[in-house]
Amino acid sequence: MADTPIAVTGCTGRLGGRIARRLAAQGVAQRLIVRDAKRAPSLPGAEVHVATYRNRDALARALEGVRTALFVSAKEAPTRLEEHFAFIETAAAVGVETLVYTSFYGAAPNATFTFARDHWATEQRLREQRFSSVMLRDNLYLDFLPMMAGEDGVLRGPAGHGRVAAVAQDDIADVATAVLLNPREHRGRTYSLTGPESLTLDEVAAVLSRKLGRPIRYQAESIEEAYRSRARYGAEQWQVDAWVSTYTAIAAGELADVTTDVERVAGHAPMSLETLPLT
């Protein structure tokens, strides 16, 4: 094990957990920063520290002596930016040298997808610090596409004929692991992570139909129809806005471009929807 551990946040989630397991397989010492110690994965060479992003004292203790940290974006919430800024400020105060942040593809102050604006604001705050940062701008998760279809087999939303270059979480994890193992090679970089192809939701539905062995179809909605069809969930307005803007961002072409960043950093081609294992 290396003397200086890598701090890993989000390790109880699907992406952070993948990254933590990859680091453990490489024999890397880690500090797993979690809200609930009982949910932390049991990994060789890993210490568990309980802290939230806004609990600055506990977070400072968890990050003390750490040079490199994986900063997984906080759960979607109105207070998300407050949590992000608190984490960044604490990391800067204790002397972390490199933060690797899981951002979103096309992060911008005027992005159609509402949460991409939060990611842009977080990136800006990171760039204001003395330490180095690496932005991993993940496209929509390829793993998420099957979950977009309802129980009736309909994938509905106001995406029009737009395309999405969705990326597998395993490929993101491979990129993040490569960066965390050699942070000096990547400091100051922004990587836009996509799959190998850009698909319309009609094409997504056709692939899922073949792979799942049941009919899946895409139903284009107007924005008004999208809000009405999601009203039954009783979610807060900010959450519904985010759900709908996922599709309108596709319609606007903001998630369409394919990059080679996964292959360049991870050393292998990214998975497609055809090759993604479905469980």
C-alpha positions as CSV (number, residue, x, y, z in Angstrom):
1,M,0.0,0.0,0.0
2,A,1.1,3.5,-0.7
3,D,2.0,5.6,2.3
4,T,-0.4,8.5,1.3
5,P,-4.0,7.4,1.0
6,I,-6.4,8.6,-1.7
7,A,-9.6,10.0,-0.3
8,V,-12.8,8.6,-2.0
9,T,-16.2,10.1,-1.5
10,G,-19.4,8.6,-2.9
11,C,-18.2,5.1,-2.4
12,T,-21.6,3.8,-1.2
13,G,-22.9,4.8,-4.7
14,R,-22.7,3.0,-8.0
15,L,-19.9,5.2,-9.5
16,G,-17.8,5.9,-6.4
17,G,-18.1,2.2,-5.3
18,R,-16.7,1.1,-8.7
19,I,-13.8,3.5,-8.3
20,A,-13.0,2.4,-4.8
21,R,-13.0,-1.2,-5.8
22,R,-10.6,-0.5,-8.7
23,L,-8.2,1.4,-6.4
24,A,-8.3,-1.5,-3.9
25,A,-7.5,-4.0,-6.6
26,Q,-4.4,-1.9,-7.4
27,G,-3.3,-2.0,-3.8
28,V,-4.0,1.6,-3.1
29,A,-4.6,2.8,0.5
30,Q,-7.9,4.7,0.7
31,R,-9.9,6.9,3.1
32,L,-13.5,6.2,2.4
33,I,-15.6,9.2,3.4
34,V,-19.2,8.2,4.0
35,R,-22.3,9.4,5.8
36,D,-23.0,6.0,7.3
37,A,-20.2,3.6,8.2
38,K,-22.4,0.6,7.9
39,R,-22.9,1.2,4.2
40,A,-19.1,1.6,3.5
41,P,-17.7,-1.2,1.3
42,S,-15.2,-3.5,3.1
43,L,-12.0,-3.1,1.0
44,P,-8.3,-4.0,1.8
45,G,-6.3,-1.0,2.7
46,A,-9.3,1.2,3.3
47,E,-10.1,3.3,6.4
48,V,-13.7,4.5,6.9
49,H,-14.3,8.1,8.0
50,V,-17.8,9.4,8.7
51,A,-18.4,12.9,7.5
52,T,-20.7,15.0,5.3
53,Y,-19.6,17.7,2.9
54,R,-21.0,20.3,5.3
55,N,-19.5,18.8,8.5
56,R,-16.2,20.7,8.1
57,D,-14.6,19.4,11.3
58,A,-15.2,15.8,10.6
59,L,-14.3,16.3,6.9
60,A,-11.0,18.1,7.8
61,R,-10.0,15.1,9.9
62,A,-10.8,12.7,7.1
63,L,-8.8,14.7,4.6
64,E,-5.8,15.5,6.8
65,G,-2.6,14.4,5.1
66,V,-4.4,13.5,1.8
67,R,-2.9,14.7,-1.4
68,T,-5.4,13.4,-3.9
69,A,-9.2,13.1,-3.5
70,L,-12.1,11.9,-5.5
71,F,-14.9,14.5,-5.2
72,V,-18.2,12.8,-6.3
73,S,-20.9,15.3,-6.7
74,A,-23.5,15.5,-3.9
75,K,-27.0,14.2,-4.1
76,E,-29.3,16.3,-6.2
77,A,-30.9,18.9,-3.9
78,P,-31.4,22.6,-3.6
79,T,-28.5,22.7,-1.2
80,R,-26.1,20.9,-3.5
81,L,-23.9,23.9,-4.2
82,E,-23.6,24.8,-0.6
83,E,-22.3,21.3,0.1
84,H,-19.9,21.4,-2.8
85,F,-18.5,24.7,-1.8
86,A,-18.0,23.5,1.8
87,F,-16.2,20.5,0.6
88,I,-13.9,22.5,-1.7
89,E,-13.1,25.0,1.0
90,T,-12.3,22.3,3.5
91,A,-10.1,20.5,1.1
92,A,-8.2,23.7,0.3
93,A,-7.8,24.5,4.0
94,V,-6.2,21.1,4.9
95,G,-3.8,21.1,1.9
96,V,-5.3,18.6,-0.6
97,E,-3.2,19.0,-3.8
98,T,-5.6,17.5,-6.4
99,L,-9.4,17.1,-6.5
100,V,-10.9,14.9,-9.2
101,Y,-14.5,16.0,-9.6
102,T,-17.3,14.1,-11.3
103,S,-19.0,16.9,-13.3
104,F,-21.5,16.8,-16.2
105,Y,-21.0,16.9,-19.9
106,G,-21.4,20.4,-21.3
107,A,-21.4,22.1,-17.9
108,A,-22.2,25.7,-18.5
109,P,-24.1,28.6,-16.8
110,N,-26.8,28.5,-19.5
111,A,-26.9,24.7,-20.0
112,T,-30.4,23.3,-20.7
113,F,-30.0,20.5,-18.1
114,T,-30.6,22.4,-14.9
115,F,-28.0,20.5,-12.8
116,A,-25.3,21.1,-15.4
117,R,-25.4,24.7,-14.3
118,D,-24.6,23.6,-10.7
119,H,-21.7,21.6,-12.0
120,W,-20.4,24.6,-13.9
121,A,-20.6,26.7,-10.7
122,T,-18.7,24.0,-8.8
123,E,-16.0,23.9,-11.5
124,Q,-15.6,27.6,-11.3
125,R,-15.2,27.4,-7.5
126,L,-12.6,24.6,-8.0
127,R,-10.6,26.7,-10.4
128,E,-10.4,29.6,-7.9
129,Q,-8.4,27.4,-5.4
130,R,-4.7,27.0,-5.2
131,F,-4.8,23.3,-5.6
132,S,-5.2,21.5,-8.9
133,S,-8.4,19.9,-10.1
134,V,-9.5,17.5,-12.8
135,M,-13.0,17.7,-14.2
136,L,-14.6,14.5,-15.4
137,R,-17.6,15.7,-17.4
138,D,-19.8,12.6,-17.7
139,N,-22.5,12.3,-20.3
140,L,-25.8,10.7,-19.3
141,Y,-25.1,7.3,-17.8
142,L,-25.5,4.5,-20.3
143,D,-26.6,2.3,-17.4
144,F,-29.5,4.7,-16.8
145,L,-31.1,4.4,-20.2
146,P,-33.0,1.1,-19.5
147,M,-34.5,2.8,-16.3
148,M,-35.9,5.6,-18.4
149,A,-38.6,3.2,-19.8
150,G,-41.7,3.0,-17.7
151,E,-43.5,-0.2,-16.6
152,D,-45.5,0.0,-19.8
153,G,-42.3,-0.2,-21.9
154,V,-42.6,3.4,-23.1
155,L,-39.6,5.8,-22.9
156,R,-41.3,9.1,-22.9
157,G,-40.0,12.7,-22.9
158,P,-39.5,15.9,-24.9
159,A,-36.2,14.8,-26.6
160,G,-37.5,15.1,-30.1
161,H,-35.0,13.6,-32.6
162,G,-32.0,14.7,-30.6
163,R,-29.1,12.3,-29.8
164,V,-27.2,11.3,-26.7
165,A,-23.7,10.0,-26.4
166,A,-24.3,8.2,-23.1
167,V,-21.3,6.6,-21.3
168,A,-21.1,3.5,-19.1
169,Q,-20.3,3.9,-15.4
170,D,-17.6,1.3,-15.7
171,D,-15.9,3.4,-18.3
172,I,-16.1,6.5,-16.1
173,A,-14.7,4.5,-13.3
174,D,-11.7,3.3,-15.4
175,V,-11.0,6.9,-16.3
176,A,-11.3,8.2,-12.8
177,T,-9.0,5.4,-11.5
178,A,-6.3,6.2,-14.1
179,V,-6.4,9.9,-13.1
180,L,-6.3,9.1,-9.4
181,L,-3.3,6.8,-9.8
182,N,-1.3,9.4,-11.7
183,P,-2.8,12.8,-10.9
184,R,0.2,14.9,-12.0
185,E,-0.4,13.8,-15.6
186,H,-3.9,15.2,-15.6
187,R,-3.9,18.3,-13.4
188,G,-5.9,21.1,-14.8
189,R,-7.5,18.9,-17.5
190,T,-11.2,18.7,-18.3
191,Y,-12.3,15.4,-19.9
192,S,-15.7,15.0,-21.6
193,L,-16.6,11.3,-21.2
194,T,-19.0,9.7,-23.8
195,G,-19.8,6.4,-25.2
196,P,-18.7,5.4,-28.8
197,E,-21.9,6.5,-30.5
198,S,-24.7,9.1,-30.4
199,L,-28.2,7.6,-30.4
200,T,-31.7,9.0,-30.7
201,L,-34.2,7.7,-28.2
202,D,-35.9,5.8,-30.9
203,E,-32.6,4.0,-31.5
204,V,-32.1,3.5,-27.8
205,A,-35.6,1.9,-27.6
206,A,-34.8,-0.4,-30.5
207,V,-31.6,-1.7,-28.9
208,L,-33.3,-2.2,-25.5
209,S,-36.1,-4.1,-27.2
210,R,-33.6,-6.6,-28.6
211,K,-31.5,-6.9,-25.5
212,L,-34.4,-7.1,-23.0
213,G,-36.6,-9.3,-25.2
214,R,-39.7,-7.2,-24.8
215,P,-41.0,-4.2,-26.7
216,I,-39.7,-0.8,-25.8
217,R,-40.7,2.3,-27.7
218,Y,-40.0,6.0,-27.5
219,Q,-42.9,8.4,-27.3
220,A,-42.0,12.0,-27.9
221,E,-43.7,14.5,-25.6
222,S,-44.2,18.2,-25.7
223,I,-42.7,20.0,-22.7
224,E,-46.2,20.6,-21.3
225,E,-47.0,16.9,-21.7
226,A,-43.8,16.0,-19.9
227,Y,-44.7,18.1,-16.9
228,R,-48.2,16.6,-16.8
229,S,-47.0,13.0,-17.1
230,R,-44.5,13.5,-14.2
231,A,-47.0,15.3,-11.9
232,R,-48.2,12.0,-10.4
233,Y,-44.8,11.5,-8.6
234,G,-45.5,14.5,-6.4
235,A,-41.9,15.7,-6.7
236,E,-40.8,19.2,-5.9
237,Q,-40.6,21.7,-8.8
238,W,-36.8,21.8,-9.0
239,Q,-36.7,18.0,-9.3
240,V,-39.3,17.9,-12.1
241,D,-37.5,20.7,-13.9
242,A,-34.3,18.5,-13.8
243,W,-36.1,15.4,-15.1
244,V,-37.7,17.3,-18.0
245,S,-34.5,19.2,-18.8
246,T,-32.6,15.9,-19.2
247,Y,-34.7,15.4,-22.3
248,T,-34.8,18.9,-23.6
249,A,-31.0,19.0,-23.4
250,I,-31.0,16.0,-25.7
251,A,-33.4,17.8,-28.0
252,A,-31.1,20.8,-28.0
253,G,-28.1,18.7,-29.1
254,E,-26.2,19.4,-26.0
255,L,-25.4,15.7,-25.2
256,A,-24.8,14.6,-28.8
257,D,-21.1,14.9,-29.5
258,V,-18.8,11.9,-29.2
259,T,-15.3,12.3,-27.8
260,T,-12.3,10.0,-27.5
261,D,-11.5,10.9,-23.9
262,V,-12.4,7.5,-22.4
263,E,-10.0,5.7,-24.7
264,R,-7.3,8.4,-24.4
265,V,-7.3,8.2,-20.6
266,A,-8.4,4.7,-19.7
267,G,-6.6,3.0,-22.6
268,H,-9.6,1.2,-24.1
269,A,-12.7,2.0,-26.2
270,P,-15.9,2.7,-24.3
271,M,-18.8,0.4,-24.2
272,S,-21.8,0.9,-26.4
273,L,-25.4,0.2,-25.5
274,E,-25.2,-3.0,-27.5
275,T,-22.2,-4.2,-25.4
276,L,-23.3,-2.9,-22.0
277,P,-24.2,-5.8,-19.7
278,L,-27.8,-5.5,-18.5
279,T,-28.9,-7.1,-15.2
